Every structure is written in structure tokens, then in C-alpha cells.
Amino acid sequence: QVQLVESGGGLVQTGGSLRLSCAASERTFSRYAMGWFRQAPGKEREIVAVISRSGGSTQYADSVEGRFTISRDNAKNTVYLEMNSLEPEDTAVYYCAARSGTTSWGNDYNYWGQGTQVTVSS
């Protein structure tokens, strides 16, 4: 069982930056592909970015490409989401998720965090 705890959310103005962190309880963290998802009020959850087990491969949603960067530190059992040039449309609860094996551009992740709120004011 992998426990994931997100942190780093908050209120920021348009154009600002935030860095989200997701700490995993699992010592074999490097065996898991990781993803960041978000869900805005009244909308379905959407995938934002994923990263492979080694960190050598990443993929981004078109809406965040060039503004967000996903990374991981396997020694610290942590995955990050650096968010720059934030827009009001980025307002959502952000979740990290873990998946045993390879990355997936879908919701088939085995473990989920509780989420952290990101609010971008205009």
C-alpha cells in the first residue's frame, strides 16, 4: 500500500508560480510511475502530467505544456510539479497518483493522494 501526501498548494495571482510536492511512503518508490491530475469545480478530473519510474520520460497535457514541469527525486520518494505562468483556468484540486510499472495517460493509477487546492486569482 502506497500512501501519497501532497503539499504546496495555495492562492496565487495570475502569472505566479507554485511548486507542488507529493511524498510517498513506499521505499520502492522508484518502481512506480507517477502522475499529477486535477479537478476543477463542476468538471471531471483530468490528467496534467506523468513521469516514468526513472524520471527520464515525461508527458504533459496540451493546456500546461511549456508552463508546468514534472520531476521526481527517487532518493526522497517525492514527485514535484513546478507550475509557472499560472492562469485562473488552472484553479483546481491537484492530486498525485502512483502506478506500478509504466506510465499511463489515463486514470488507471493504483494509489492516490488526498489532493491540494490551487487557486489562481485574476
Backbone bond lengths (Angstrom), bond angles and torsions (degrees), N, CA, C in turn:
res aa  C-N    CA-C-N  psi(-1)  N-CA   C-N-CA  omega(-1)  CA-C   N-CA-C  phi
1 Q - - - 1.452 - - 1.528 109.46 -
2 V 1.290 117.08 124.78 1.464 122.45 -179.84 1.522 108.62 -103.91
3 Q 1.309 115.91 126.03 1.461 120.31 174.78 1.516 109.29 -102.78
4 L 1.316 115.25 133.79 1.463 121.86 -177.03 1.518 109.27 -121.77
5 V 1.304 116.68 133.22 1.456 121.49 -179.38 1.518 108.87 -129.16
6 E 1.341 115.65 115.98 1.466 120.88 178.91 1.525 110.33 -88.64
7 S 1.308 115.31 154.34 1.454 121.90 174.54 1.523 108.34 -155.13
8 G 1.328 115.40 166.91 1.452 119.94 175.00 1.515 115.34 103.94
9 G 1.326 117.23 -5.21 1.452 118.93 178.05 1.516 111.45 -70.64
10 G 1.327 115.20 171.88 1.457 119.39 178.81 1.502 111.66 164.34
11 L 1.320 114.98 -165.80 1.464 123.11 179.98 1.527 108.95 -104.09
12 V 1.312 115.69 130.10 1.454 120.97 -179.15 1.524 109.01 -142.26
13 Q 1.308 116.65 152.76 1.461 120.34 178.02 1.528 110.94 -82.34
14 T 1.301 115.61 159.86 1.458 121.25 176.32 1.524 109.81 -53.68
15 G 1.327 114.48 133.49 1.456 120.31 -178.23 1.517 114.02 91.28
16 G 1.309 116.32 -8.95 1.453 120.86 -178.67 1.521 112.90 -80.32
17 S 1.330 114.33 -176.31 1.464 121.08 -176.65 1.525 110.65 -133.61
18 L 1.315 114.38 152.39 1.456 122.13 172.58 1.516 108.08 -145.24
19 R 1.325 115.41 152.76 1.459 119.71 172.09 1.517 108.75 -122.65
20 L 1.311 115.47 119.22 1.452 121.28 176.02 1.520 109.49 -91.13
21 S 1.320 115.25 146.02 1.462 121.49 175.35 1.517 108.94 -125.05
22 C 1.298 115.48 150.72 1.462 121.06 176.81 1.530 106.97 -137.87
23 A 1.301 115.37 111.94 1.459 121.20 -178.60 1.522 109.56 -97.61
24 A 1.318 115.04 132.33 1.465 121.14 -179.00 1.517 110.51 -106.11
25 S 1.324 114.53 146.63 1.458 120.13 -179.14 1.516 112.19 -83.22
26 E 1.318 114.81 -16.66 1.453 120.74 -170.28 1.519 111.85 -81.41
27 R 1.371 116.04 126.80 1.462 119.67 179.34 1.519 111.39 -69.34
28 T 1.339 115.97 -23.70 1.467 119.65 178.55 1.521 110.33 -94.37
29 F 1.314 115.51 38.07 1.461 122.88 -178.37 1.518 112.10 -51.20
30 S 1.309 116.75 -36.13 1.462 120.80 -176.66 1.526 112.81 -67.35
31 R 1.311 118.16 -8.55 1.460 121.05 177.01 1.523 112.22 -85.01
32 Y 1.329 116.67 -6.09 1.451 120.71 -173.36 1.524 111.79 -112.42
33 A 1.325 114.86 130.75 1.451 119.76 165.28 1.526 107.45 -73.71
34 M 1.313 115.59 148.90 1.464 119.76 -175.52 1.524 110.49 -125.17
35 G 1.319 113.80 151.30 1.457 118.96 177.93 1.514 111.38 -141.12
36 W 1.307 114.55 154.13 1.466 121.77 170.57 1.526 108.01 -113.73
37 F 1.316 114.45 134.42 1.454 122.69 178.95 1.520 108.13 -126.55
38 R 1.320 116.76 165.34 1.454 120.00 174.37 1.519 109.98 -147.02
39 Q 1.325 114.37 154.12 1.458 120.50 177.75 1.515 108.50 -139.31
40 A 1.315 114.62 117.93 1.454 121.34 177.70 1.532 108.98 -90.78
41 P 1.318 118.02 157.77 1.466 120.83 179.95 1.526 111.56 -56.24
42 G 1.315 115.82 129.53 1.451 121.09 177.89 1.513 115.23 76.22
43 K 1.323 116.60 5.24 1.465 120.03 -179.08 1.523 110.35 -121.24
44 E 1.310 115.44 162.00 1.448 120.47 176.68 1.531 110.34 -77.46
45 R 1.313 114.91 156.21 1.459 119.48 176.49 1.524 109.29 -65.50
46 E 1.311 115.65 139.18 1.461 119.70 179.62 1.524 109.73 -129.45
47 I 1.306 114.59 151.75 1.453 120.18 179.52 1.526 108.56 -81.49
48 V 1.330 115.48 141.80 1.461 120.94 -177.69 1.524 110.64 -110.60
49 A 1.326 116.46 -50.67 1.456 120.75 -177.05 1.520 109.52 -160.36
50 V 1.323 115.46 151.29 1.459 120.34 176.47 1.522 108.57 -134.87
51 I 1.334 115.14 157.26 1.449 120.45 -179.95 1.518 108.66 -141.97
52 S 1.309 115.28 141.42 1.452 120.57 -178.34 1.528 111.13 -73.50
53 R 1.308 114.78 172.51 1.460 120.15 -176.45 1.526 113.22 -59.57
54 S 1.300 116.44 -38.29 1.460 120.26 -179.64 1.519 112.68 -85.29
55 G 1.321 115.64 -16.77 1.457 120.28 -174.81 1.510 113.16 89.43
56 G 1.311 116.27 0.82 1.458 119.61 -176.05 1.510 114.68 -80.31
57 S 1.314 116.78 -13.87 1.465 120.48 -179.15 1.519 109.42 -129.74
58 T 1.322 115.68 131.93 1.460 121.12 178.41 1.527 109.43 -133.97
59 Q 1.310 115.18 159.70 1.465 120.75 177.43 1.516 107.48 -148.60
60 Y 1.347 115.67 144.51 1.449 120.56 -175.14 1.523 111.55 -130.88
61 A 1.315 114.81 150.81 1.452 119.62 169.90 1.525 108.81 -68.16
62 D 1.320 116.31 148.57 1.469 120.43 -178.76 1.526 111.62 -57.18
63 S 1.330 116.27 -34.11 1.457 120.74 -175.15 1.529 113.33 -68.99
64 V 1.334 117.53 -17.47 1.469 120.07 -177.95 1.519 112.50 -119.69
65 E 1.314 117.47 -6.56 1.459 121.30 -179.17 1.528 110.37 -54.12
66 G 1.328 115.63 129.69 1.460 120.48 179.36 1.516 113.92 88.32
67 R 1.317 117.25 -13.60 1.479 120.92 179.63 1.528 111.77 -112.68
68 F 1.314 117.04 -32.85 1.467 122.15 -177.11 1.523 108.86 -109.95
69 T 1.337 115.47 148.45 1.456 121.44 176.04 1.518 109.31 -134.62
70 I 1.317 115.50 124.88 1.457 120.62 175.50 1.525 108.19 -98.21
71 S 1.317 115.76 140.18 1.456 120.54 177.97 1.522 108.52 -150.77
72 R 1.317 115.94 169.73 1.455 119.14 179.40 1.516 110.39 -147.38
73 D 1.303 114.86 153.57 1.454 122.31 174.89 1.526 105.84 -126.11
74 N 1.304 116.70 100.61 1.467 119.94 -175.67 1.526 112.07 -68.34
75 A 1.302 117.22 -25.04 1.462 119.85 177.58 1.531 111.45 -69.56
76 K 1.330 115.56 -26.02 1.466 121.02 -179.77 1.527 112.26 -105.16
77 N 1.328 116.77 3.25 1.470 121.18 -179.89 1.525 111.17 53.94
78 T 1.317 115.99 42.78 1.464 120.13 -173.65 1.524 110.89 -135.94
79 V 1.324 114.85 141.02 1.448 121.68 172.65 1.529 107.52 -118.25
80 Y 1.329 115.39 146.14 1.462 121.43 -175.22 1.526 110.89 -122.91
81 L 1.316 114.41 156.28 1.455 120.72 169.69 1.521 107.30 -134.70
82 E 1.327 115.04 106.41 1.457 121.55 176.79 1.511 107.52 -86.59
83 M 1.322 116.08 123.02 1.468 120.63 -176.22 1.519 109.28 -120.05
84 N 1.321 115.86 119.35 1.458 122.35 179.87 1.523 110.33 -119.23
85 S 1.319 115.78 164.36 1.473 121.89 178.82 1.524 110.65 49.15
86 L 1.298 115.86 48.67 1.462 120.72 -175.99 1.520 111.61 -65.94
87 E 1.317 114.46 145.13 1.453 123.39 -178.64 1.517 109.03 -123.42
88 P 1.317 118.03 156.47 1.475 119.76 177.71 1.527 112.60 -54.16
89 E 1.334 115.92 -30.86 1.478 119.79 179.57 1.525 112.43 -67.59
90 D 1.319 118.17 -11.88 1.463 121.62 177.16 1.519 112.03 -84.53
91 T 1.317 117.11 -5.88 1.459 120.69 179.01 1.517 110.39 -61.88
92 A 1.335 115.86 124.73 1.465 120.93 -176.67 1.522 108.74 -178.05
93 V 1.319 115.04 170.98 1.457 120.71 165.64 1.521 106.49 -89.02
94 Y 1.314 115.59 128.14 1.462 121.27 -177.94 1.523 109.34 -103.93
95 Y 1.321 115.12 132.94 1.450 122.29 -178.62 1.526 110.04 -121.50
96 C 1.308 116.14 142.38 1.454 118.35 168.10 1.529 107.58 -103.76
97 A 1.312 114.53 156.20 1.456 120.92 -177.06 1.522 109.51 -146.83
98 A 1.326 114.94 151.39 1.467 121.86 -178.92 1.511 109.99 -121.31
99 R 1.309 114.06 144.03 1.459 120.65 -179.14 1.521 108.38 -137.84
100 S 1.322 116.10 125.83 1.453 119.53 178.09 1.516 109.96 -66.12
101 G 1.314 116.43 127.54 1.451 120.18 177.37 1.512 112.93 96.62
102 T 1.314 116.71 -136.99 1.460 122.20 -173.15 1.526 111.93 -82.25
103 T 1.327 114.55 165.61 1.462 119.60 178.37 1.516 110.32 -70.26
104 S 1.300 114.60 159.95 1.456 121.70 176.29 1.518 108.71 -141.12
105 W 1.334 115.10 136.38 1.471 119.20 175.49 1.524 107.36 -94.18
106 G 1.313 114.70 62.13 1.459 120.65 -179.10 1.502 109.80 -162.07
107 N 1.324 116.73 -169.29 1.459 121.60 -176.95 1.525 113.74 -94.07
108 D 1.319 117.56 6.85 1.454 120.84 -174.68 1.523 112.14 -82.65
109 Y 1.312 115.04 57.54 1.449 122.07 174.38 1.522 108.26 -104.40
110 N 1.329 115.47 143.77 1.447 120.40 -170.47 1.527 113.15 -82.77
111 Y 1.307 116.83 -32.79 1.458 121.17 -173.17 1.527 110.11 -130.15
112 W 1.329 114.16 141.64 1.466 120.64 -175.43 1.523 110.71 -132.17
113 G 1.320 115.95 146.22 1.446 120.94 172.18 1.518 110.87 -83.73
114 Q 1.318 115.41 179.77 1.460 120.32 -176.56 1.526 112.46 -87.03
115 G 1.307 116.53 -12.85 1.455 120.76 176.69 1.518 113.32 96.91
116 T 1.315 115.28 154.06 1.455 122.16 175.43 1.530 108.29 -137.91
117 Q 1.319 116.16 135.71 1.463 121.33 -174.53 1.525 110.55 -81.43
118 V 1.317 114.92 131.84 1.464 122.05 171.62 1.528 107.24 -119.82
119 T 1.318 115.62 124.34 1.456 120.77 179.33 1.520 108.89 -125.18
120 V 1.327 115.91 124.94 1.452 121.57 -179.74 1.518 107.97 -112.50
121 S 1.303 116.22 117.90 1.462 120.55 -177.87 1.526 109.84 -91.92
122 S 1.330 114.85 146.71 1.473 120.00 -179.10 1.518 111.44 -91.11
